Amino acid sequence: MSRVQWSAEGRDWPNRASSRFVDTARIRWHVQVMGTGPVLLLLHGTGAATHSWRDLAPTVGCSARP
């Protein structure tokens, strides 16, 4: 499996300033952290991306931390 070349491919991703990476033993997860409230985990399906939540995440991020 190839990794996303974040510097090239990620520049047009929505809410890019909120992006972080979490490395585990086998997977590098892309996450976006917003807001200061309780954590709210939004998961998209296979074949989807952060684009699924581009409009929702900033809205709920006002009162939660997606």
Secondary structure, DSSP 8 states (H G I E B T S, - for coil): -----HHHHGGGSTTGGGEEEEE-SS-EEEEE---SSSB------TT--GGGGTTHHHHHTTTSB-
